[in-house]
Amino acid sequence: MLFWKSKKKDEAAESESGKKANPEPRKEGKRYPGRGVPLEVKLLAMQALELGLTLSEVGDVVGVTDTSVSNWRKLHELGGVEALRRSSVRKGVRKRCQALEEKILAYRKEHPDAGVRRIRDELKQECIPVSAETVRQVVNEAGLGNPPPKSNAREHEPRRFERPMPNLMWQMDIMTFQLKRLYPVYLVGIIDDHSRYIVGWGLFRQQTAEAVLEVLRGAVGQWGAPRELLSDNGRQFVAWQGKSRFQKVLTQQGIQHVRSAPHHPMTLGKIERFWKTIWTEFLEEMTFASFADASQRIGFWIDWYNHRRPHQGIDGVPPAERFYGVADDVEEMRRQGCKENALQMALGQAPKPPLYLLGRLGTTDVKVVRQGDEVQVQIGDTVKERIRLGEPYRVEEEIAAQTEGGDGTPEPAEEAPMVSATESVPDAANAPATGAETASPHPAEPPEVAPAVEVQAAPGNPGRWYEWEEEGE
């Protein structure tokens, strides 16, 4: 099963030239080395050998030399089908690509429905340079490819639009689904048109105008009012006569209401695509214990979608990077990390995980990035500090360095006076120092010691016990 790879044909070029660029066919009767032969052909050759055909006869049928067929048989006897899979000729290339192939196959097995671009974007988040075609080859050679997708030809190419900045247009819609073994619920969502960031959402038992207004007020209170809001013609958004409550609130906030054409969901394509994503990747297989459990877990998933999941509609970056305006800076950090990891993998070493932190204080950009073995702190265009990565700082070493004498040997610490176990703490503090003469030749009788009381700590600090002496008992 292979990934479907479409190839567009230029009919105009073919009509002008009258030729079709095809590779030169192999000459009949001539044999070639067994490079680039598919795994299925090799397996058929092994079956032919088991049926009694000679090396020469199999080589004539396949079109390879007898040596290639013999090598295939040895590999099949030693390692089975896995040994016959196509591998690089040079050992250095195999060593260089082994770590990358393991990453690709591990993610593919964990997410069987992920496509080649999704896998490429996920590895890009970890600063691992790889192309979609490389992912396609590795997955197909491992036998983990998908069947070709169904044709979805359209009569007319849809018109696409995207606002140039965040908070210029929001798209709002409602999705309904059934909580397993419970009841139907309604998920209200608002997505930013430019960044695909979910600026507001809410889960409700009924799809009412009050539920829609609650989500809208929360989003406006957190991110400010957009210039436009796009919705369909549902009864929660519009009224047949006059203005609905929703439209009146938009007018009060200075937001222009844009409505899609009836029976044309493609206008709300961004929020509709989000509904498909959350359904296929999360809700379809989930079973929730209660309404509150569903609301909490959906919130966790939306946070992951906003800040971690690569979005193919915006060049494979998470929506938060576009929404906060740091996509270019993060892309530069990843590009630098990919260069470093390319050298690591070329040397047969494991790639390093990315290390960067980007933010903004008011109007000033703040960057914390890794430069080789150093961590660089940059505020604006000025580098404020460079921290060298190494062993962690230890307080014991600093104290030992301060207590050392001039000759490098530690100074002996003064011993505290010995206190008898029968003496109380105030009497021990007033006791004479060691070696001093006492005023009376007869030692005084030890005072009566109050009984010690043990009290367990509060539940917030378990496992610790305290002892003190209570007075007046």
VEXVONU-525414 format. One record per residue (C-alpha): residue number from 1; chain; x negated, y negated, z negated. Coordinates in Angstrom, 1 decimal, always signed. Example, Ala and Ser with C-alpha at 12.3 -4.5 7.8 and 13.67 -1.06 7.14 Angstrom:
BEGIN
    n  chain       x       y       z
    1      A   -12.3    +4.5    -7.8
    2      A   -13.7    +1.1    -7.1
! end
This chain:
BEGIN
    n  chain       x       y       z
    1      A    +0.0    +0.0    +0.0
    2      A    -1.6    -3.2    +1.1
    3      A    -1.0    -6.9    +0.7
    4      A    +0.7    -8.3    +3.7
    5      A    -1.5   -10.7    +5.6
    6      A    +0.3   -12.7    +8.2
    7      A    -1.4   -13.9   +11.3
    8      A    +0.0   -16.8   +13.3
    9      A    -0.4   -16.6   +17.1
   10      A    -0.8   -19.7   +19.1
   11      A    +1.5   -19.0   +22.1
   12      A    +0.4   -22.2   +23.9
   13      A    -3.2   -21.2   +23.9
   14      A    -2.4   -17.7   +25.1
   15      A    -0.3   -19.1   +28.0
   16      A    -3.1   -21.4   +29.1
   17      A    -6.0   -19.0   +28.9
   18      A    -4.0   -15.8   +29.9
   19      A    -6.3   -13.8   +27.6
   20      A    -6.1   -12.4   +24.2
   21      A    -9.1   -12.3   +21.9
   22      A    -9.5    -8.7   +20.9
   23      A   -12.6    -7.0   +19.6
   24      A   -14.4    -4.9   +22.2
   25      A   -13.1    -1.3   +22.0
   26      A   -15.4    +1.5   +21.1
   27      A   -16.7    +3.4   +24.1
   28      A   -15.3    +6.9   +24.5
   29      A   -17.8    +9.6   +23.5
   30      A   -20.1    +7.3   +21.6
   31      A   -20.6    +7.7   +17.9
   32      A   -21.1    +4.9   +15.4
   33      A   -22.3    +4.8   +11.7
   34      A   -19.5    +5.4    +9.2
   35      A   -19.3    +1.9    +7.9
   36      A   -16.0    +0.2    +7.5
   37      A   -14.0    +3.4    +7.9
   38      A   -10.8    +3.3    +5.8
   39      A   -10.4    +5.6    +2.9
   40      A    -7.5    +7.5    +4.5
   41      A    -9.6    +8.4    +7.5
   42      A   -12.4    +9.8    +5.2
   43      A    -9.8   +11.9    +3.3
   44      A    -8.5   +13.3    +6.6
   45      A   -12.1   +14.2    +7.6
   46      A   -12.5   +16.0    +4.3
   47      A    -9.3   +18.0    +4.9
   48      A   -10.5   +18.9    +8.4
   49      A   -13.8   +20.2    +7.0
   50      A   -11.9   +22.3    +4.5
   51      A    -9.9   +23.8    +7.4
   52      A   -13.1   +25.0    +9.1
   53      A   -14.1   +22.3   +11.5
   54      A   -17.8   +21.6   +11.9
   55      A   -19.5   +18.3   +11.2
   56      A   -19.9   +17.6   +14.9
   57      A   -16.2   +18.2   +15.7
   58      A   -15.1   +15.9   +12.8
   59      A   -17.5   +13.3   +14.0
   60      A   -16.2   +13.4   +17.5
   61      A   -12.6   +13.0   +16.3
   62      A   -13.4   +10.1   +13.9
   63      A   -16.0    +8.5   +16.1
   64      A   -18.9    +8.6   +13.6
   65      A   -22.2   +10.4   +13.4
   66      A   -22.7   +13.8   +11.9
   67      A   -24.8   +12.2    +9.1
   68      A   -21.9   +10.0    +8.1
   69      A   -19.5   +12.9    +7.8
   70      A   -22.1   +14.9    +5.8
   71      A   -22.6   +11.9    +3.4
   72      A   -18.9   +11.6    +2.9
   73      A   -18.7   +15.3    +2.0
   74      A   -21.5   +14.9    -0.6
   75      A   -19.8   +11.9    -2.1
   76      A   -16.5   +13.7    -2.2
   77      A   -18.0   +16.8    -3.9
   78      A   -19.8   +14.6    -6.5
   79      A   -17.2   +12.0    -7.4
   80      A   -13.9   +12.8    -5.6
   81      A   -11.8   +10.1    -4.1
   82      A   -13.3    +7.3    -6.1
   83      A   -16.7    +8.0    -4.6
   84      A   -15.3    +7.7    -1.1
   85      A   -14.0    +4.1    -1.6
   86      A   -15.8    +1.5    +0.3
   87      A   -18.8    +0.0    -1.6
   88      A   -21.5    -2.5    -0.8
   89      A   -24.6    -1.1    +0.9
   90      A   -27.1    -3.0    -1.3
   91      A   -27.4    -2.2    -5.0
   92      A   -27.9    -5.8    -5.9
   93      A   -24.6    -6.8    -4.4
   94      A   -22.8    -4.0    -6.2
   95      A   -24.4    -5.1    -9.5
   96      A   -23.4    -8.7    -8.8
   97      A   -19.8    -8.0    -8.0
   98      A   -19.1    -5.3   -10.7
   99      A   -18.1    -7.8   -13.5
  100      A   -15.9    -9.7   -11.1
  101      A   -14.2    -6.6    -9.8
  102      A   -13.5    -5.5   -13.3
  103      A   -11.9    -8.8   -14.2
  104      A    -9.7    -8.7   -11.1
  105      A    -8.6    -5.1   -11.6
  106      A    -8.0    -5.7   -15.3
  107      A    -5.7    -8.6   -14.7
  108      A    -4.0    -6.8   -11.8
  109      A    -3.2    -3.8   -14.0
  110      A    -1.9    -6.0   -16.8
  111      A    +0.3    -8.1   -14.4
  112      A    +1.3    -5.8   -11.5
  113      A    +3.6    -8.4    -9.9
  114      A    +0.9   -11.1    -9.7
  115      A    -0.3   -12.0    -6.2
  116      A    -3.8   -12.7    -5.0
  117      A    -3.4   -16.5    -5.4
  118      A    -2.1   -16.1    -9.0
  119      A    -5.0   -13.9    -9.9
  120      A    -7.4   -16.4    -8.3
  121      A    -5.9   -19.3   -10.2
  122      A    -6.1   -17.3   -13.5
  123      A    -9.7   -16.5   -13.1
  124      A   -10.4   -20.1   -12.1
  125      A    -9.1   -21.1   -15.5
  126      A   -12.0   -19.0   -17.0
  127      A   -14.5   -20.7   -14.6
  128      A   -14.9   -17.6   -12.6
  129      A   -15.4   -18.5    -8.9
  130      A   -13.4   -16.2    -6.5
  131      A   -11.4   -16.5    -3.3
  132      A    -8.0   -15.1    -2.6
  133      A    -9.4   -12.9    +0.2
  134      A   -11.9   -11.4    -2.2
  135      A    -9.1   -10.6    -4.7
  136      A    -7.1    -9.1    -1.8
  137      A   -10.0    -6.8    -0.8
  138      A   -10.7    -5.6    -4.3
  139      A    -7.1    -4.9    -5.1
  140      A    -6.5    -3.0    -1.8
  141      A    -9.6    -0.9    -2.1
  142      A    -8.5    +0.1    -5.6
  143      A    -5.1    +1.2    -4.3
  144      A    -3.2    -1.4    -6.3
  145      A    -1.8    -3.4    -3.4
  146      A    +1.9    -4.5    -3.0
  147      A    +4.1    -3.5    -0.1
  148      A    +4.6    -6.2    +2.6
  149      A    +7.2    -8.7    +1.6
  150      A   +10.5    -8.9    +3.3
  151      A   +10.9   -11.4    +6.1
  152      A   +12.6   -14.6    +4.9
  153      A   +12.8   -16.5    +8.2
  154      A   +14.7   -19.8    +8.2
  155      A   +16.3   -21.6   +11.0
  156      A   +15.0   -25.0    +9.9
  157      A   +11.9   -25.8    +7.8
  158      A   +13.1   -27.4    +4.5
  159      A   +12.2   -31.0    +3.8
  160      A    +9.9   -31.3    +0.9
  161      A    +9.4   -34.3    -1.4
  162      A    +7.3   -35.1    -4.5
  163      A    +6.9   -38.3    -6.5
  164      A    +3.4   -39.7    -6.6
  165      A    +3.3   -40.1   -10.4
  166      A    +4.8   -38.5   -13.5
  167      A    +8.0   -39.9   -15.0
  168      A    +9.2   -41.4   -11.7
  169      A   +11.9   -38.6   -11.2
  170      A   +13.2   -35.8   -13.4
  171      A   +15.3   -32.9   -12.2
  172      A   +18.0   -31.5   -14.5
  173      A   +20.0   -28.3   -14.3
  174      A   +21.7   -25.5   -16.4
  175      A   +20.9   -21.8   -16.3
  176      A   +23.1   -19.1   -17.8
  177      A   +22.1   -15.6   -18.8
  178      A   +23.3   -12.8   -21.1
  179      A   +21.6   -12.1   -24.4
  180      A   +21.4    -8.4   -24.5
  181      A   +23.9    -6.8   -26.9
  182      A   +25.1   -10.3   -27.8
  183      A   +26.8   -13.0   -25.7
  184      A   +26.1   -15.4   -22.7
  185      A   +24.0   -18.5   -23.4
  186      A   +23.2   -21.6   -21.4
  187      A   +19.7   -23.0   -21.0
  188      A   +19.4   -26.7   -20.2
  189      A   +16.1   -27.9   -18.7
  190      A   +14.5   -31.1   -17.4
  191      A   +11.4   -30.8   -15.2
  192      A    +9.1   -33.6   -14.0
  193      A    +9.1   -33.9   -10.2
  194      A    +5.4   -34.7    -9.9
  195      A    +3.8   -32.4   -12.4
  196      A    +6.4   -29.6   -12.9
  197      A    +6.1   -30.3   -16.6
  198      A    +9.2   -29.3   -18.7
  199      A    +9.9   -32.5   -20.5
  200      A   +13.0   -31.3   -22.3
  201      A   +15.1   -28.1   -22.8
  202      A   +17.7   -26.7   -25.1
  203      A   +19.6   -23.4   -25.6
  204      A   +23.4   -23.6   -26.3
  205      A   +26.4   -21.4   -26.6
  206      A   +28.5   -23.7   -24.3
  207      A   +27.7   -25.8   -21.3
  208      A   +29.1   -29.2   -22.3
  209      A   +28.3   -32.8   -21.7
  210      A   +27.2   -33.1   -25.3
  211      A   +24.6   -30.4   -24.8
  212      A   +23.3   -32.1   -21.7
  213      A   +23.1   -35.5   -23.5
  214      A   +21.3   -33.9   -26.4
  215      A   +18.5   -32.6   -24.2
  216      A   +18.3   -35.9   -22.3
  217      A   +18.1   -38.0   -25.4
  218      A   +15.3   -35.8   -26.8
  219      A   +13.3   -36.1   -23.6
  220      A   +13.7   -39.9   -23.3
  221      A   +12.8   -40.4   -26.9
  222      A    +9.6   -38.4   -26.5
  223      A    +8.4   -39.4   -23.1
  224      A   +10.3   -42.5   -22.2
  225      A   +12.9   -43.1   -19.6
  226      A   +12.2   -42.1   -15.9
  227      A   +13.2   -44.2   -13.0
  228      A   +15.4   -41.6   -11.4
  229      A   +17.2   -38.4   -12.6
  230      A   +18.3   -35.8   -10.0
  231      A   +21.1   -33.4   -10.8
  232      A   +23.9   -31.5    -9.1
  233      A   +27.6   -32.3    -9.2
  234      A   +28.6   -30.2   -12.2
  235      A   +31.3   -31.4   -14.5
  236      A   +28.7   -32.1   -17.2
  237      A   +27.0   -34.7   -15.0
  238      A   +29.7   -36.4   -12.9
  239      A   +33.5   -37.1   -13.1
  240      A   +36.0   -37.0   -10.3
  241      A   +37.2   -40.5   -11.2
  242      A   +35.1   -43.3   -12.7
  243      A   +31.9   -42.6   -14.6
  244      A   +31.2   -39.7   -16.9
  245      A   +29.6   -40.0   -20.3
  246      A   +26.3   -38.7   -18.8
  247      A   +26.3   -41.4   -16.2
  248      A   +27.1   -44.1   -18.7
  249      A   +24.1   -43.1   -20.8
  250      A   +21.9   -43.2   -17.8
  251      A   +23.1   -46.7   -17.0
  252      A   +22.4   -47.8   -20.6
  253      A   +18.8   -46.4   -20.3
  254      A   +18.2   -48.0   -16.9
  255      A   +17.9   -44.7   -15.1
  256      A   +19.2   -44.3   -11.6
  257      A   +21.3   -41.1   -11.1
  258      A   +20.6   -39.2    -7.9
  259      A   +22.9   -36.3    -6.9
  260      A   +22.3   -33.4    -4.6
  261      A   +24.6   -32.5    -1.7
  262      A   +27.4   -30.1    -2.6
  263      A   +26.5   -26.4    -2.2
  264      A   +22.8   -27.4    -1.5
  265      A   +20.6   -26.1    -4.4
  266      A   +17.5   -26.6    -2.3
  267      A   +17.5   -30.3    -3.3
  268      A   +16.8   -29.2    -6.9
  269      A   +14.2   -26.7    -5.7
  270      A   +11.6   -27.4    -8.5
  271      A   +14.0   -26.7   -11.4
  272      A   +15.6   -23.8    -9.5
  273      A   +12.1   -22.3    -9.0
  274      A   +11.4   -22.7   -12.7
  275      A   +14.6   -20.7   -13.5
  276      A   +13.4   -17.9   -11.3
  277      A    +9.9   -17.9   -13.0
  278      A   +11.2   -17.8   -16.5
  279      A   +13.7   -15.1   -15.6
  280      A   +11.3   -12.7   -13.8
  281      A    +8.3   -13.3   -16.1
  282      A   +10.1   -13.5   -19.4
  283      A   +13.8   -13.3   -19.9
  284      A   +14.6   -10.3   -17.7
  285      A   +12.8    -7.7   -19.9
  286      A   +13.3    -9.5   -23.3
  287      A   +15.6    -8.4   -26.1
  288      A   +16.3   -11.0   -28.8
  289      A   +17.5   -10.3   -32.3
  290      A   +19.6   -13.4   -32.6
  291      A   +20.3   -16.7   -31.0
  292      A   +17.7   -18.4   -33.2
  293      A   +15.1   -15.8   -32.2
  294      A   +15.8   -16.4   -28.6
  295      A   +15.5   -20.2   -29.0
  296      A   +12.2   -19.9   -30.8
  297      A   +10.6   -17.5   -28.4
  298      A   +11.8   -19.4   -25.3
  299      A   +10.1   -22.5   -26.8
  300      A    +6.8   -20.6   -27.2
  301      A    +7.0   -19.4   -23.5
  302      A    +7.7   -23.0   -22.3
  303      A    +4.7   -24.3   -24.2
  304      A    +2.6   -21.6   -22.5
  305      A    +4.1   -22.5   -19.1
  306      A    +3.3   -26.2   -19.6
  307      A    -0.3   -25.9   -20.8
  308      A    -1.7   -22.5   -19.7
  309      A    +0.1   -21.0   -16.6
  310      A    -1.4   -22.0   -13.2
  311      A    +1.2   -23.4   -10.9
  312      A    +0.7   -22.6    -7.2
  313      A    +2.8   -25.6    -6.1
  314      A    +0.2   -28.0    -7.6
  315      A    -3.0   -26.4    -6.5
  316      A    -3.2   -23.8    -9.2
  317      A    -3.4   -26.1   -12.2
  318      A    -1.2   -26.0   -15.3
  319      A    +1.6   -28.7   -15.3
  320      A    +0.2   -30.5   -18.4
  321      A    -3.0   -31.4   -16.6
  322      A    -1.0   -33.3   -13.9
  323      A    +1.4   -34.7   -16.4
  324      A    -1.3   -36.2   -18.6
  325      A    -3.4   -37.4   -15.6
  326      A    -6.5   -35.3   -16.4
  327      A    -6.2   -32.8   -13.5
  328      A    -9.2   -34.3   -11.6
  329      A   -11.5   -34.3   -14.7
  330      A   -10.5   -30.8   -15.6
  331      A   -11.1   -29.6   -12.0
  332      A   -14.6   -31.2   -12.1
  333      A   -15.3   -29.3   -15.4
  334      A   -14.2   -26.0   -13.9
  335      A   -16.2   -26.6   -10.8
  336      A   -19.3   -27.1   -12.9
  337      A   -18.5   -24.0   -14.9
  338      A   -18.0   -22.0   -11.8
  339      A   -21.4   -22.9   -10.5
  340      A   -23.0   -21.8   -13.8
  341      A   -21.0   -18.5   -13.8
  342      A   -21.9   -17.9   -10.1
  343      A   -25.5   -17.7   -11.1
  344      A   -24.7   -15.5   -14.2
  345      A   -22.9   -13.0   -12.0
  346      A   -25.6   -13.1    -9.3
  347      A   -28.0   -12.0   -12.0
  348      A   -25.7    -9.2   -13.1
  349      A   -24.7   -11.0   -16.4
  350      A   -21.3   -11.6   -17.9
  351      A   -19.7   -15.0   -17.2
  352      A   -19.6   -17.6   -19.9
  353      A   -16.2   -18.8   -21.1
  354      A   -15.3   -22.4   -20.4
  355      A   -15.9   -25.1   -23.0
  356      A   -14.3   -28.5   -22.5
  357      A   -12.0   -30.9   -24.3
  358      A   -10.4   -33.9   -22.5
  359      A    -8.1   -36.5   -24.0
  360      A    -7.3   -40.2   -24.3
  361      A    -7.4   -42.6   -27.2
  362      A    -5.2   -45.5   -26.0
  363      A    -6.6   -46.4   -22.6
  364      A   -10.1   -44.8   -23.3
  365      A   -11.0   -41.4   -21.9
  366      A   -12.7   -38.9   -24.3
  367      A   -14.6   -35.9   -23.0
  368      A   -16.3   -33.0   -24.8
  369      A   -18.0   -30.8   -22.3
  370      A   -20.8   -28.3   -22.2
  371      A   -24.0   -29.2   -20.3
  372      A   -26.2   -26.1   -20.3
  373      A   -27.1   -25.3   -23.9
  374      A   -25.7   -28.7   -25.2
  375      A   -22.3   -30.1   -26.0
  376      A   -21.9   -33.6   -24.8
  377      A   -19.4   -36.1   -26.4
  378      A   -18.5   -38.9   -24.0
  379      A   -16.2   -41.9   -24.8
  380      A   -15.4   -43.8   -21.7
  381      A   -18.5   -43.9   -19.5
  382      A   -20.9   -43.8   -22.5
  383      A   -22.4   -40.6   -23.9
  384      A   -22.1   -40.9   -27.7
  385      A   -23.7   -37.7   -28.9
  386      A   -25.4   -34.5   -27.7
  387      A   -25.1   -31.4   -29.9
  388      A   -27.4   -28.5   -29.2
  389      A   -25.9   -25.1   -29.4
  390      A   -27.7   -22.8   -31.8
  391      A   -27.4   -21.2   -35.2
  392      A   -24.8   -22.8   -37.5
  393      A   -25.9   -25.3   -40.2
  394      A   -26.3   -23.7   -43.6
  395      A   -26.1   -25.6   -46.9
  396      A   -28.4   -23.1   -48.7
  397      A   -31.2   -23.9   -46.3
  398      A   -30.9   -27.7   -46.9
  399      A   -30.9   -27.2   -50.7
  400      A   -33.9   -25.0   -50.5
  401      A   -35.8   -27.6   -48.4
  402      A   -35.0   -30.3   -50.9
  403      A   -36.1   -28.3   -54.0
  404      A   -39.5   -27.3   -52.5
  405      A   -42.6   -28.9   -54.1
  406      A   -45.4   -30.6   -52.3
  407      A   -47.3   -27.4   -51.7
  408      A   -44.3   -25.7   -50.2
  409      A   -43.4   -23.5   -53.2
  410      A   -40.1   -24.0   -54.9
  411      A   -40.1   -25.8   -58.2
  412      A   -39.0   -23.7   -61.2
  413      A   -35.6   -24.7   -62.6
  414      A   -35.2   -25.6   -66.3
  415      A   -33.5   -22.9   -68.2
  416      A   -30.3   -23.8   -70.0
  417      A   -30.1   -23.1   -73.8
  418      A   -28.7   -19.7   -74.7
  419      A   -25.3   -19.9   -76.3
  420      A   -23.9   -17.2   -78.4
  421      A   -20.7   -15.5   -77.3
  422      A   -19.1   -16.4   -80.7
  423      A   -19.7   -20.1   -80.4
  424      A   -17.1   -22.3   -79.0
  425      A   -17.8   -24.7   -76.1
  426      A   -17.9   -27.9   -78.3
  427      A   -20.2   -26.3   -80.8
  428      A   -22.5   -25.1   -78.1
  429      A   -22.8   -28.6   -76.7
  430      A   -23.9   -29.9   -80.2
  431      A   -26.2   -27.0   -81.0
  432      A   -29.9   -27.9   -81.4
  433      A   -32.4   -27.2   -78.7
  434      A   -34.5   -24.1   -78.7
  435      A   -37.4   -24.4   -81.1
  436      A   -36.0   -27.2   -83.3
  437      A   -35.8   -26.9   -87.1
  438      A   -32.4   -26.6   -88.7
  439      A   -31.4   -28.8   -91.7
  440      A   -30.2   -25.9   -93.8
  441      A   -32.1   -22.6   -94.3
  442      A   -28.8   -20.8   -94.4
  443      A   -27.0   -20.6   -91.1
  444      A   -23.4   -21.9   -91.2
  445      A   -20.6   -19.5   -90.8
  446      A   -19.3   -19.4   -87.3
  447      A   -16.0   -21.2   -86.9
  448      A   -12.9   -19.3   -86.1
  449      A   -12.4   -19.0   -82.4
  450      A    -8.9   -19.5   -81.0
  451      A    -7.6   -16.6   -79.0
  452      A    -8.1   -16.8   -75.2
  453      A    -5.0   -16.9   -73.1
  454      A    -4.9   -15.5   -69.6
  455      A    -2.4   -17.1   -67.2
  456      A    -1.9   -16.0   -63.6
  457      A    -2.1   -18.6   -60.9
  458      A    +0.9   -19.8   -58.9
  459      A    +2.0   -17.8   -55.9
  460      A    +0.3   -20.2   -53.5
  461      A    -3.1   -19.3   -55.0
  462      A    -3.0   -15.5   -55.8
  463      A    -5.8   -13.4   -57.1
  464      A    -7.4   -16.0   -59.4
  465      A    -7.2   -16.1   -63.2
  466      A    -8.0   -18.9   -65.6
  467      A    -9.0   -18.8   -69.3
  468      A    -8.9   -21.6   -71.8
  469      A    -8.5   -22.2   -75.6
  470      A    -5.3   -23.6   -76.8
  471      A    -5.5   -26.0   -79.8
  472      A    -3.2   -26.0   -82.7
  473      A    -2.7   -22.2   -83.0
! end
